Amino acid sequence: MDVMQTPLVYLKGVGPDRARLLKEELQLVTFQDLLHFFPNRYIDRSRFYSIGELPRTNAEIQIKGKVTSINFITQKRGKRMVAQFEDETGSMELVWFRGHQWIRELLKINETYVVFGRLNWFKGKASIPHPEFELESIFQQSAKMLFYPIYSSSEKLINKGVSQKVLQKLMTSLLETKSNAFSETLPKHLLDQFKLIPKDDALRQVHFPISQHLLSRAQMRLKFEEFFYMQMQLVLKNVQRKQKIKGHVFEKIGINFHQFFEKHLTFELTKAQKRVVKEIRMDMGTGRQMNRLLQGDVGSGKTIVALLLMLIAIDNGFQACLVAPTEILAQQHYHSLSEQLEALQIPVALLTGSTSKKERQALHEGLNNGKIPILIGTHAVLEDTVQFNKLGLAIIDEQHRFGVAQRSKLWKKNELPPHILVMTATPIPRTLAMSVYGDLDLSVIDELPPGRKKIKTLHRTDSNRLKVFAFVKEQIALGRQIYVVYPLIQESSKLDYKDLMDGYESLSRSFPLPDYQISIVHGQMKSEDKAYEMQRFIDGKTQIMVATTVIEVGVNVPNASVMIIESAERFGLSQLHQLRGRVGRGADQSYCILMTGQKRSQESQIRMETMVKTNDGFQIAEVDLKLRGPGNIMGTQQSGILQFKIADIIKDQSLLKAARESALKILKEDPSLKHPDHQCIKKTLAALSFDSNIWNFIS
């Protein structure tokens, strides 16, 4: 067995109780776990401060000077011992609240000491409570660590005596146990190319660095390695999927595609849309199952691309389905596609939670015998009872709303899995896409259709509300429609509901009947009531739609030209961008007005400024990534892959890019890793317990 897989109970200084504690509190079980438990900061003991230049913070500092006097001061509970400590630039106090007797015996007046501890400032006077101290003569004789590693800990560990000193001792013990070098995990050509230090040096220097320079080099080496092996696994997964999982072959572009493209497409596709259709068409013709992510900003025209791809599936004798996250969006896709395919007489069916039992029976029959070529639906499509005759293409809209388990159900609808296209209007920063969707092929629609006017975004506070309402009245007089959106943190939140109803009443007073009609949609309404209210707005019977974020995804009303977002500081950036995308769909100038209170956190101020400054979803996503961190953006279901031990995908973007390019290059030149230089990669990948069940192939 590899020494590094040895349970921690066998490490000198651990024992059964500490082993159990380390497992419970820090999830450390083996030598390997402890070795890769990296410090989260370091105390720099290489620097000495003079008292006259102490930082005005609670920093940990090291000083050299003499104890000139010692006093005992009585306080409410017991007494404290105060030593006056001086150097040639000034004086300060060293304070002890306990252990007076033995400390008093140790301290010698007018001897030079090296003192270390955390600064405390009170009324402009500096002190260090309970400092570490040592006579300078002794300090000079003993070899000292210059950088002390500080590890993550917990209250329970500290209470049970597992201090930083104990953790440092355990790490020293581990490094001595492995006295021969740690085996190298990266090929020599990568070490040379990126000037990376060997693995053994990196591990020793990251725990006990002898200089700042070597610490930086150790961190860089270990970050690169972490990124490299994550990318290796993702790229290999993609390669293996293509080798192992056969897919339907869509050989031809047939009559339905040509007729629709030439006679019924009322506008010119953008260059980006054409490029994406071509990429996907080629992918679906290779005989390998496609797994592709289609990214396109709000309004970039993903739906028409989806329709063209479904026509390719039908022309090749297959069925297609489009799964949407909400009933409103599924209905909208259904109406839009039915209308566009009417001239070609291609039937489209809709399946949602509201579909009646009688309708379902007819629908199941039509899917089974192949008479329904296109199915649009919600999660209901994923139910086991829904069986297709020959499902060739499954399109999932707004990917982040569906878990892996749900998507895997689409695989089981056929003997051969359908081609899968995952669409998202939430731009994912490139670094995040490389990390989370690195095993998917990526297509990006990176331009908007011509003639779209840029949405003007304004930030206003509550004190400007009357002016905002006056502007809304002007827009309604021009025949436009307005969205007013309230935050929804939880469906059941009484506070959110109250905000929405207060807002609705306030709007009803400012926009009274019969001159104005207002629709309202929120999460506590029945789905048929929601649909009725939405339809009234779509038909232009109401001028204002008051809603919670149920309208965030996909609602398309070209005549709606103003989006007012109430309490905008309570929304995340990507949500604000999604909501803004509900307007700007017609030829008129559109506006997004962000309403906030006067008081805002610095982070919410950055969000407002970013929205006002740019309409570019990818730029917004980059700012969002910096503000919230990767785990929060992806949600819990996908943040596991982002829990790096030392690397940071925000701060270390250039390293991530270099690691991915290196992984791609190596696997392109040596896909089976047979080259002698690549044996270390093969061995490391095997040790990473590379799981090969079907879950691995579903992003």
N, C-alpha and C positions, 0 to 999 in steps of 0.2 A: 504493500500500500504506500502511496505517496505520503511522505512525512507531513506535508502540509494539510492532509485530511485528518490528522490526529486530533481527537477531542481535546479541548482546552483543559479538562480536568487533569491531564498529564503534564501540563506545563508547570515548571518550578514556580511556586508562589501562588498557584491557583487553588487546587483542591475542590471537593464536591460543592461546598456552599458557594464559593466565589464563582465556580463554573455555572451554577444554576442562576445566580444573580446576573452574570454577564449575558447569559442567554435571554433572561426575562427582560432586562433593561435595555440592552444594546443589540440583541439578536446576534451575539457572537458565540459560535459553537465550536469552530475548529481553529487550528493554527492559521490556516488560510484566511479565515474571517478576521482574525486579530491583525494579521499582517496588512490587510487592506482596510483597516479601520484608521483612516488618515487623520492627522491633527486638523482642527478647523482654524487654529491660529497658533502663533508662536510668541513667546515672551523674549524680547531681544535683550540679553544680558551682556552684549558686547559694548553697550554704550553707558557712559557715566554722565549724569547731569550734575551741574553745580546748583546750589540752593537758589542762587540769584536768577537762574534761567529756567526754573521749573515750569512745565506747561500748566495752564489754568484749567486743567481737566482732572478727571479721576483716573489718570493713566497709571500703569505700573512702572515704577522708576527705580533706578539704581544710583546711589550717591556714596560719596566717600567723605568722612569728616570725623569730628571728635564729640564725645558726650562730655558736656561741661558741667551739668548739674542734674540731680535726680530729686523729684519731689513726689509726695503722696497727697492726693486731693480727695477729700471726703465728698461723696455724692449721695443721692437718695438711697441707693442700694450699694452698700460697701464703699470701696474707694478705687481710684485709678492711679496708676503710676505714670508720671510724665518725665521723660528725659529731654533736656535741652540739647539739641544736636547742631553743631556749627561747622561751616567750612569758611574759606577766606572771602566768600561772596555773600554770606548771610546766615540766618539761623532758622530752625523749625523745631517742631516737637515730635518725639516718638512716644506713642501712648500704649499702655497695656491695661486691660480691664480685669485680667486674671493671670495667675501664675507669677505674681509679683516676687515672691520670695526667691525662687530659683533664678529668675531673670536678674533681680537686683544683685545676687551673688556673682553672676557671670559678668555684668557690666563693669568696666573699669573706667574711671574718670580720666579724661585727657589722653586716652589711647585712640589710635586711628582705626575706625571700623568701616567695613563695606556693608551698607544697609540696602535692603530691597523690599518693596511693598507697594500697596496701592495708595495714591495720594488722596487726602481728604482736605477740602478747603472750607474754612468757617470764618466769616467776617474778615476775609482777606488774609487769613493766617493758615499756613500749610502744616499738615501733620500726617503721620503714617501710623495707623492703628496696627498693633501686633506685627511689626516688621520681622523679616528674616535678617539676622546680623552675624557678622564674622569678623574677627580681628584681621586687619589687612595683611599682616605677616603670614597668617595661616592661609588666607585667601590666595596669596601669591604662590604658595607652595603647591596647592592641589590643582590638578587639571580640571578645568571647568567646562561644562557645556555652555556655549554662547547663546544658543537658541533653544529655549525650553518648549517642547511641544505641549499644546493644550488640546485635550480630546473632549468630544461631546460626553456629557455625563448626566446623572439624574440625582435628585434629592435622596432617593433610596440608596443609591450607590455610596454617596458621600456619608450618609448616616451609618452605613454598614462598614465604614472605614476604607472604601475603595476610592482613595483620593487621586489627584493628578499624579502625585509621586508614585503611588502604587501602580497606576496605569503605565507610567514611564518605565518602572522597574520590570513589569511584565513584558513590555515591548523589548527592552534590553535583553531580557532572558530569552525571548523568542529569537531575536537576531543572533544571539550566541549559540542557540540550539542549532540553528541553520548556519553553522560556521563556514561550511563550503558555500560557494556562490549560488545565488538563486538562478535557476535556469533561464536562459534568454528566450523571450517569446516573439521577438521581431527579427526578420532577416537582416543581415548585415547591410544590404543595399539600402534599406529604409533608414537604418541608423546613420549611415553615411550621408544619404540625401538630405535628411532633416537635422543633421548634427545632434542626434539624440544620444544621451549617455546610456551605458548598459543598464539592464534591469536591476542587477544586484546593487550597483551604486545608487540608482534612483530610489530603491526601497530604503536603503540605509540613510540616505541624505534627507528623504522626505520626513522620516521620524526624528532623526537627530542631525540636523544640518550643521556643517562647520562654518558655512558662510551664506550670506544672502544670495550670492551668485549661484552657488551649487544647489541651494533650495529651489530657486527658479528653474534651473535646468532639470532637476528631479521632477518637479511638478509638471513641466512641459512634456517630459518623456511619458509620465504615467497618464496624463490626459490624452495624449495622442494614442497611446495603446488602448485606452478605454473606448475612444471613438472608433478606432480601427476595427476592434473586434465586434462592436455593435454593428458597424457597417458591413463587415464580413458576413455576419449572420443574416442580415437583411438581404444583401445582394445574393448570397447563396440560396436563400429561401426562394427568391425570385427565379433564379436559374433552375433550381430543383423542381419548382412548380411547373416551369415550362417544359422540363424534360419528362416529368412524371405524369402530369395531368393533361390528358388529351382534351381537345375542345372541338366543338362543331366547326366545320369548314364552311364559311360563307364565300362561295367561289365567285358569284356574279353580282353585278349591279343590274337589277332587272327593270321590268316595265313600270312598276309602281314608283320606284325611286325616280326614274327618268321623267315620267309623266308629271309627278309632283314638282320636281326641280325645274322643269322647263315651262310648265303651264300654270302651276298653282302657287308657286313661291312668289309673293308680291314684292319682294325686295331683294337687293343684292347681298349675298353673304359677305361678311368681312374676311380679310385675308386670314385672320386668326381662326375664324370658324371653318374656313375651307381647309386650313392646315390640320386642324384637329380631326375633322371628318376623315381626311386622308389617313392620318396616323392610326385612327381606330379601325378604319376599314381594312388596312393592311394587317393589323393585329388580329382581326377576326377571321382572316383568311389563311392563317399559318397552320391550322390544325392543332394549335395549343390553346388551352383555355385562357381567355383574356381576363386580367384583373387590373383595371386601370382607374386612376383618379382623375376626374375632370374638374379643374379649378377655373372659375370664371367669376369676375366681380359681379355685383348686383347689376342686372340689366345688360349683361354682355351677350346674351342670346344662347344660353345653354339648352333651353327647351327645344329650340328648332333643330339643334344638333342632335338631341335625343330622338326627335321625330324622324329625321333622315336615317338614323341608325336602325330604328325600328322597321323602317321600310326595307332596308337591306336584309334584315332578318326575315321579313315576310316574303321578299322576292326569292329567298333561298329555302322556302318551305317551312319556316319556323314561326313560333309565336314569340311575342315580346311582352314584358310587363314593366310598369313603372311604379315604384313604391314611394309614397310621399309620407312625411311625418305627421301631418294633420289632415282632418277631414276636409277642412276649407281648401287647403292646397290641392288635395286629391280631386275634389270637385272642380276646381279651377282648371287643372290639367285636363280633366275629362272633357269639359265643355270646349276648351280651346282646341284639343286634338280632334274631337268629333267634328267640329266645324271645319277644320282644315282638311280632314280626310273624307268629308262628305262627298265631294266631287269624284273621288276615287272609289266610292262605295265600299270602303273598308270599315267593318264594324269595330267599334270600341266599347268595352264594357267597364263599369265602375263597381268596385267592391269596397265597402267601408263597414264600420260597426253598425251603421244605420240601415244597411241593405236588408230587406225583409226576407223571411224564410222562403217564401214562394219565388222571389227574384233570385235568391241564392241557388235554388234547385236548377232553374233554367240556366243560370250562369255556370254552375259546375258541369252541366251537360255540354254546354257550348265550348267550355275549355277542354273537356275530355275528348270530344270528337273533332276538335280543331276548328270549329266554325267561328270561334271568337279568336281572332289573331292578336288583338291588343287588349291587355287588361291594365287598368289604372286602379290603384287602391292604396289603402293604409296598411297598418300592421296585419289587418285581416287577411291579406294575400299570403302571409307567412304560415297561416294555419294549415295543419296536416291534411284537412279535408279538401283543400284547394289543390287539385291535380291538373296538370297540363297534358295535352297530347304530345307536344314537342316544343318545350320552352328553350329558345336559343339565346335570348338576350334578356338580362335583368338589369334594370337601371334603378339605382337607389338615389333619391334626391335628398339633399341635406344629410349627408353621411353621419355627422356627429350625433344625430338623434337615434341611431340604431346601434345596438350592441353587437358584438361578434356572434353571440349565440343566435340572435335573430337572423343575421345575414346568412349564417350557415344553413338555415332552413331552406334557403333558395337552392342550395347545392343538391338537396335531396329530392327535388321535384322531378328529376330526370335520372336516367342511367348515366349520361354524360352531364357534368355540370354546365349550366349556361355560361355564356360570356357575362362578366360582371363589370358594369360601369358605375362608379360611385361619383355623384356630382355634388359639388359644394359651392355656395356663393360666399362662404366665409373664407376670405383669402388666408392661406396659411403661410407664414413666413418661410422662406426657402430652407432655413436651418431646421425648422420644426418639421417641414415636409420630409427632409432627408432623414430625420430621426424617427418619425412615427410612421410615415408611409414609404420608407425607403425600399420596401419590398414590392411596392406597386409601381407600375409604369405611370408616368405623369404626363397629362396633357393640360395646357393652360390656354384659355382664351384671354389674351392680354390686350384687347382693344374693344372699345365700345362702338356700337353701330354709328355711322355718320349722321349728323343732323341732331344728335342728342345735345340739348343745352345743359351746361354744367349747373348742378343744383347749387343755389346760393345758400350758404349756411350762416346763420346769425346766432349769437349768444345774447340772451336778454335775461334780466333778473325780474323778480315779481313786481318791482316798482315800475317796470315798463309795460305792465299788463294791458292798460287801457289803450296804449299805442298799438300793441300787438292785435287787440280786438278790432281796432279801427282798420288796420291793414287787412285783417280777415274779411271784414265787411266789404272792402274794396274788391278783394279777390272774388267773393261770392257774387258781387254785382257784375263782374266780368264773366260770370257763368262757371267759375271754377268750384272744386270741392276741397274739403279740408279734413285732415286726420288730426285728432287730438289724442295722444297716447299717454297712458299712466303706467308707472312701473308696477310690475307684478313679481314679487319675490316668492310668494307661495300662493297656490290657488286658494287656500283657506284663510289667508291672512286678513283679519278683520280690518286692520289698519289700511291695507291697500284698497279694500273694497270701499271703505269710508272715503279715502282720498278720491276714488273714482266717482262715487255718488255726489260728494261735495262739488267736485269739478263739473259734473253734469248739471247740477242745479245752478251753479254759477253761470255756466254757458247758457242755460235755458233762460236766465234772467237777461243776459246781454244779447241773446239772439232769440227773441220771443216768437211764438206762433202768432199769426199764420205766416208771417214773412219768412220764417226760417224753419226747417225741419231737421231734427237731430236723430241719428241712429246711435244705439249703444250696444256694445258687445263686450262681455267679460266671461271669465272662466266658470262662474256659478250658474250660467244660463244653460238650458237644454240645447242640444246641438241643433234641433230644428228651429228653435228661436234665433240662435246665432245665424243660421243660414238665411232666415227670413230677413233679419236686420242687414246682413251683408248684401243681400240681393237688392234691397231697397236703395242702398248706397250705390251699388254697381249700376243700377238702372237710373240713377240721378234723381230719385224721388226725395232723397235727403241730401243736404249740402254739407253737413258735418258728421263725421263718424268719431264718436268717443269710444275708446277701446283700451283694453290692457294689451299686453304684447302678443295676443293671439294673432294679430295681423302681421307679426314680424316677418313671417316667411311667405313669399310667393303671391300675395294678393296684388292683382293687377287692375288698377282703375286709371286709365290714361288721363281722365279729366281731373283727377286729384292732383293739385299742384302745390299744396302747402301741408307740411308735416310739422305739427307742434308737439314737442316732446316735453311733458311736464316732469318736474323733479329729475332733470336730465343727469344730475350728479349721481343718481342711484343706478344708472345704467353703465355697463361695461362698454368699452370702445367698439367691439365688434357688433354688439347689439345696436348701438347708436347708428353705426354704419348700415346695418341691415334695415333698420327702420327708415333711415333716410332714403334707401333705395326703393321704398314703396311709392315715392313721387318721382317726377322727372321721366315718366313713361310716355308722355304725350309731347306735342310740339311746343307747348307753352313753357315760358320760364317758370321753374319750380323753386320752392323755398323750403328750407328746414330751419325751424326756430327752436333753439335749445333753451328752455326755461329753467332757471335754477334760483335758489335762495341767495341772499347776499353772502352768507358764510359758506366757504368751500374749502375742502382740504387741498393741499398742494397737488395731490394726484388727480383729483377731479378737475382742477384748473388746467392741468396738462391735457386731460381728455377733451375739455371744451376747446382749448386752443388748437389741438390737433384736428378736430372736426371742422373748425372754421377754416383752417389753413389748407386742408387737402381733401379731395374726393377719391384719392387713390387707395383702394382697399389694401394693397400690399404694404404701402407706407404705414397705414393705420395699424395693420397687423404687427408690423415691426415694433411700433411704439407700445402696442398692447403687450407684446411679448416681454419687453423691458419692464413694463409696469407690474405685470401680474405673474410673470414666471411661467415656464412651460407647463408644469403640472396643472395649474389652474386653467390654462387655456384649453388643454385637451380633455379636462374632466378626469374623474378618478379612473374610468374604465381604460384609459390609454396612457395614464401618466406613469405606469410601472416602468415602461421602457426608458423613461426620462430620469429615473432615480440613479444618477451617476454617483460614484463614490468620490470622485475628485474633479471630473470635468464639469463645465458649465456651458450649456449650448448658447447662452446669450453672450457671455464674455469671451468664449473661445471659438467663435464662429469660424475663424480662418483655419484653426486646427481641425475642426470638424470637416471642413471642405477638403483639406489636404488628405485627411484620413479616408474619406469616401473615394476620392480620386485614386488613391493608392490601392484601395481594396478592389475597385473596378478594374484597374490596370492589371493587377496580379491575376485576377480571375479570368480576365480576357486572354492573357498570355499563357496561363497555366491553370485551366479550370479544375483539374483533378488534384492540384497541388502536389505534383510528382517530383518537381525540381528539388534537388538536395537542399537548396537555400530555404525552401518553403516547408520543410518538415516540421520546423518549430511552430508554424501557423497551424498545420494539420493537427499536431499534438495538442495545442492550446484549444483549438475549436472542439476537439473530442472531449477535453476536460470541462468544457462549458456546458456539458450535458445537452447537446443540441437535439431538441425534441423534434420528431418528424411526423407526428400525427396530423390529421386533417386540419386541426385548429391552427396549425402553424402556417397553413397556406391561405387562410382567410385573414386579410389584414386586420 
